[in-house]
Amino acid sequence: MTSREKEVVVFLEDLVGKRYNLETLGEELSKHFNEEIKPEFVGTDKDDDDGLADWNIMFNSENEDTYGYFDIYVLMMRREGWDGSTFMITEIGYEFD
């Protein structure tokens, strides 16, 4: 693992326990990865038998030094927070290529 990849992992692990909405999370990720990141919820269709049991946000990085695929698991909030947050990050996953 390169030093930049280690830096990304530390950054992602620091997100755990923080609250965001999809837009503010995308802004935070884009700033750190130095590229436009558009995180998306996946596997949340209740009518889809192949759907995941957890709320999962996925994104990828196309930068040469951080190229990879990333998962962010979240706990949805019952109501929107005062700052517009809608979920809290509970866990992260990553795979660098």
PLY file of the C-alpha trace (Angstrom):
ply
format ascii 1.0
element vertex 97
property float x
property float y
property float z
element edge 96
property int vertex1
property int vertex2
end_header
0.00 0.00 0.00
1.38 3.41 -0.98
1.58 6.33 1.41
-1.24 8.09 -0.49
-3.45 5.00 -0.18
-2.72 4.89 3.57
-3.68 8.57 3.77
-6.99 7.80 2.04
-7.72 4.93 4.45
-7.06 7.18 7.46
-9.32 9.86 5.96
-12.12 7.34 5.34
-11.83 5.81 8.80
-12.08 9.31 10.26
-15.52 9.65 8.62
-16.93 6.90 10.86
-19.31 8.38 13.43
-19.91 11.58 11.44
-23.22 12.66 9.94
-23.79 13.73 6.33
-26.28 13.74 3.51
-25.35 12.48 0.05
-24.48 15.97 -1.19
-22.26 16.97 1.75
-20.53 13.58 1.71
-19.82 13.99 -2.00
-18.32 17.44 -1.36
-16.08 16.08 1.42
-14.92 13.14 -0.69
-14.32 15.30 -3.77
-12.16 17.68 -1.74
-9.99 14.87 -0.38
-9.69 12.86 -3.60
-9.10 15.98 -5.76
-11.73 14.87 -8.28
-15.50 14.96 -8.56
-16.91 12.10 -6.50
-20.59 11.18 -6.81
-21.45 8.69 -4.07
-24.57 6.59 -4.66
-26.78 4.39 -2.52
-26.83 0.80 -3.78
-28.90 -2.24 -2.91
-31.64 -0.25 -1.23
-34.59 -1.36 -3.37
-36.88 -3.18 -0.93
-38.51 -5.09 -3.81
-35.15 -6.40 -5.05
-34.34 -9.84 -3.63
-30.65 -9.27 -4.39
-30.58 -6.06 -2.37
-28.13 -5.68 0.46
-29.25 -5.85 4.09
-27.27 -2.71 4.98
-27.49 0.85 3.72
-24.45 1.04 1.48
-22.99 4.00 -0.41
-20.46 3.26 -3.12
-18.08 5.38 -5.16
-14.87 4.99 -7.10
-11.76 7.07 -7.68
-10.21 7.45 -11.11
-7.03 9.19 -9.90
-3.85 7.28 -10.64
-2.65 7.44 -7.02
-6.01 6.48 -5.45
-7.65 4.35 -8.14
-10.08 2.00 -6.48
-13.56 1.16 -5.25
-15.00 2.26 -1.93
-17.96 1.33 0.28
-19.43 3.45 3.04
-22.00 1.80 5.31
-24.47 4.09 7.04
-27.23 4.18 9.60
-30.17 6.21 8.34
-31.50 8.88 10.70
-35.18 8.94 11.66
-35.41 12.59 10.67
-33.13 15.12 9.04
-30.65 16.79 11.36
-30.37 20.54 11.90
-27.48 20.60 9.41
-29.34 18.61 6.74
-27.66 15.31 7.60
-29.66 12.17 6.86
-27.27 9.36 7.87
-24.34 8.53 10.11
-21.35 6.62 8.76
-20.77 3.34 10.61
-18.13 1.51 8.57
-15.98 1.84 5.46
-14.51 -0.57 2.94
-11.93 -0.07 0.20
-10.15 -1.87 -2.61
-7.27 -0.24 -4.44
-6.31 -1.49 -7.91
0 1
1 2
2 3
3 4
4 5
5 6
6 7
7 8
8 9
9 10
10 11
11 12
12 13
13 14
14 15
15 16
16 17
17 18
18 19
19 20
20 21
21 22
22 23
23 24
24 25
25 26
26 27
27 28
28 29
29 30
30 31
31 32
32 33
33 34
34 35
35 36
36 37
37 38
38 39
39 40
40 41
41 42
42 43
43 44
44 45
45 46
46 47
47 48
48 49
49 50
50 51
51 52
52 53
53 54
54 55
55 56
56 57
57 58
58 59
59 60
60 61
61 62
62 63
63 64
64 65
65 66
66 67
67 68
68 69
69 70
70 71
71 72
72 73
73 74
74 75
75 76
76 77
77 78
78 79
79 80
80 81
81 82
82 83
83 84
84 85
85 86
86 87
87 88
88 89
89 90
90 91
91 92
92 93
93 94
94 95
95 96
